[in-house]
Amino acid sequence: MSTPLLEQLHSRHGLPLLDADSYDNFIYGHDSVVLFFANDPAMFPESHDVAVILPELLKVFAGRLHGALVDKTIERELQAKFHFSSWPSLVFLRGGDYLGVITGIKDWAEYGQEFARILADEPGQPPGFDLEKVCGVGQA
């Protein structure tokens, strides 16, 4: 963890920091999880906003959802697996299977609606990468 705010997710709110050794145990040890991909908060300051909001949302969804912060050492590998293209991102899994993703910062009501919608969904495949959005392919 790189900033005091991200460190508080663990020390104050009890969210584990997942690395290659702890990832599987966490995602398969809980029914539904949300993984916080913060990347570098100096480059993506919205990560600090999500770090403040996420513990509050986890209280609202207590008993239905467990949260964790993803260590930088495995972020890129998991980003490729879950096909999201911006930071910060919250990836939702059930039984290790993909439910959905929320990227960027939203207002409180949007987060609540999106959390509820995603948790009501059935697991599926992550969406494919949008090459136009990610690489600028096809843009003049």
N, C-alpha and C positions, 0 to 999 in steps of 0.2 A: 504494500500500500504506500502511496506516495505523499498523501497530504493528511493533516490532522482530521479533516472532515471524513475522509474515507476510512481512516483508522478508527474513528468513533463508531462506524457501522459494526465493527467487531467488538471493540471494548465496551461500548455503551449499549448497543442494541443486540449483540450476540450473533450477528451474521458471520458465518465462517468465510474465510478467504480460501477459495478453491484453487488447487494446483493439480498437476497431473496425477498425484497420488491420492488426493481426496475427492476428486470430481465424481467418479463412478459411485462411491459410497454415498455421497450426498444425493445425487439425482435419483438413485434407485432406492435410497433409504427413506424417501418421502413420496407421497402420492403426487402432489403437484408442487412445482418449484418455479421460482423466478430467479434468473441469473442476471446480475448487474454487470454490464460491460462498460467500465468507466474510461478506459484507455488512459490518456494523460490529461488530467484536468487543466493543466496549463495550456494545452492546445484546444481542449474541449471544456470550457468553463461551465457548460450546462451540466456536466457530471456532478458538480457540487450541488446544484439544485435537486437533481435526482437523489443524491445522497441524503438530503434533508427530507424529501417527500417519501422515499421508499419505506422507511421504518413506520411512518404513519399509515401508509396504505397496507402494510403487513398487519398492523393492528386491526384495521377494518376487516381484513380477510383472515383473521386469526383462526387457526384450525383447518383452514382450507388451502393455505399456501405458505411455503417456507422460502425464505430468501437467502441468497449468498452473493458475495462479490467474487468475480472471476479474476484471478491473478494474471498479470500481464504476460507471464510465461506461457500461458495457454490461450490467450485471447484471440490471436490471429488464426490459430488452428480451428477454434470453435466458431469464429466469425465465418470462415470458409464453409464449415459444416452447416451453419444455420442461415447463411446467405443474407446477412444484413450488411448495409453499406455505409451507415453513419453512426456516429457516437454522440452521446451515450445511448446504449440500447439495453432493453430489458427483454430477455428471452424466456418464454414460458414453456415448461415441459410437464408432461404427466407420465409417470412410469418410465421416464427417460425419453419419451416420444414428444416430438414438436407440437406445440399448441399455437404459438404465435409470437410476435415481437412488437414492441413499441419502441420507436426511435425518437431521439430528441426530447425536448421538454414540452410538457402539456400542462394545461391548468388542472386544478384538483378534480373538477367534474369530469373532464375528459379521461383522466387517469382512472377514476372510479368506474366509468362506463366501459372503458377498454379492458380493465382487469376483469370485470364481470362477464363481458362478452367472450373474452379469450377463455376464461375458466369454464364457460358453458359449452365451448366447442369440443369436438372430438379431435383426437390427435391426427396429424396428417404430415405431409412432406413440407419442408420449408419451401417458400417460393423460389423460383429461379432468379438468378441475377438479371437485372435489367441493364444490359450492356450499354444502352444509350445513356442511362443515368450514371452508371459507374465509370464508363470510359469515354463518353462523348461520341460513341460510334453512331454514325448516321446523322449527326448534326452538321449543319452547314456553317 
